């Protein structure tokens, strides 16, 4: 893969929050995505992450109820039923292996989401989780700590990258046509040194 196509992949990998819920994702596709994460770097090579994959409609509803959807969109509590994710991958840290997960779950989540884009899926990474309720709904053992939840599905959302304006506002927003705008800082604003 050349650098231009990888740049396109990264640019297209936006946080998607609206999906075609009628599109079902095969369990094998979800396992393939976890396989990508399994091969990622891990601090001290401890590999303390575990995963729950879910395609079941009832369990999906339970997971949905545990997530905080789009904090900047104050008048939106998440997608309607027909636009909810078709699947979830829950990333867990296993305390029986290590109590320090470093940034392993972030590396894993980004790898899974990039992999999802290559097969036409979109996703959203959630750190705003009702952990107690999620553990109860999924019968997650005491030694396992939910770190991130990935919502996955066939995207129906139009997402555009904008340049952060003069006011410096980085809050994403939706216009009257439901286009989701994501302001990004300029490259010159984030590189603070170059020798």
N, C-alpha and C positions, 0 to 999 in steps of 0.2 A: 504494500500500500504506500503510495507516495505521500509526501508531507501535505500537499494541498488537499487530498481526499481525507486525511486524518483531521486536518483543520476543519473541513466541512462537517465531519462526523461530530467533532466536539461542539461546533457552533449549533448544530441541529439538536444536540442533546440538552434540551431545555426542560425545566420542571413542568411537566404536563399534568393538568388537574382535571381534564375532561376527556372521556374516552367513549368509544362505541362499545357499550356493555354487552351487546349481542355477539361480539367477536370473542370467541373462546380461545384460550391459549392452552396448547398441549402441555401435559406434565413434563414430557421429554424436553420441551423448549425451556421450561423453568429449570430443570436439572442441568441442561447445557449451560445456562447462565450461571448457576452456582458452580459448575465445573470451571468456568473462567475465573471466578473468585478463588476457588480452591488453589489455583496455580499462581496467585498473586504473592508478592512479597509479604512477609510477616515479621514483626519485631522479634529478634532472637530466634526466628523460625519456630516459635512456639505453636502457631496455628490454633489460637484459642477460640476461633469463631465457629459457631454452629448456625444452622439455618432451618427455618420452617417455611415450606412452600404451601401456598393455599390457592385453590381454584374453586372450592366449595362455596356456593352462594350464601348459605347461612353463616358460615365462618367468615366469609368476606364481609358480610354486614356487621358482624361483631367487631372485626378489625377496623372497619370504617368508623365505627362509633368511638374508637379509642384515639383517633387522630385529630390534630388541630390543622384545619385546612386554610391556607392562605391568610396569614395574619394581617397583611396590608389591605385585604379586601373585606372591610368591616361589615358590609351588608350581605356577605356571602358565607354560608355555612358549609360549603362543599357542593360537589356535583349532585344533580338530581339522580334518581335511581338508574335511569337509562344511560347516564354518562359516568357511572362509577367504574372503578377499575375492575377488570376481569380476573385479576390475580394479584397476590401479594407475596413478597419474600421478606421474612422477618430475619434480621441479622442479630444474633445473640452472642454475648461474650460468656464463655464457660469458665467460671471461677474455680472449677476443679483443676483447670489447666494453668490459669494465670489470673492474677488480680489486676494486671496492667495490660490493656488492649492497645495501647499506643494509638496510632491512627489507622490500625488495621481495618476497622469497620468502614472508614471513609474510603480507603483504597478499594476495598471490596465492593462497596456500593457504587462508586463511580465506574468500576470495571463492568459490573452487571448492567448498569444503565447504558454504557457505551455499547455493550454487546446487544442489548435490547434494540437499540437504534438500528443496528446492522440487519435485524430481521423484521424491521418495520413497526416495532413497538415503541411506545413512549413510556415515560415513568416519572415518578416524583419521589424524592427522598424525604422521609419524615423523621425529625428528631423530637417534634412536639407530640408526645405519646403519653396516654394514661397507662403507665406501665403496670400498675396493680390490676386494672381491668383486663389489659391485654394478656397478662400471665394467667388470669383466671379463665378467660375465654378459650385460650389455647392449651391450658393445662401444662404450662411451662414450669419445669422444676426450679427449686429454690436456688441452685447453683448457677442458673442461666439468667443473664441480665440482658433484656432487650436494649440494643444500642441504636438501631435504625429500623424503620419499616420502609420498604420500597413498594409503591403502588404501580402496577403495570397494566397496560392495555393498548388497544389500537387508538392512537390519538385522533381527536376531532377538534382540537384546539389550534387556532392560528396564533403563533407566538412570534413576536418581532423583537429584535434587539434594537435599542435606541442608545444614543450617546447621552450620558448624564448632562443635564442642562446647567446653565450658569448658577442656578439656585442650589446645585449639589444634591438634589433629591434623588435617592436611589430606590424609592418605593415602586414596585411593579404596580400596574393598573390595567383596567380594561376600558376600551372605548365603547361607543354606542353600538358598534357592530360585533361586540364580544371578542375583539382582537386583544390579546394579552400582550402588553408592552413591558419589556424588561430593560431598564436603564443600566448601562455598563459604563464604568469609568474608562477614560481614554488611556491608551498604553503609556503615553508620556506622563500621566498622572500617577501611575503605579510603579514605574521604574525610578528609583530614587538614587541610583548610582550606576555608573558604567565606566570601567577603566580599560 
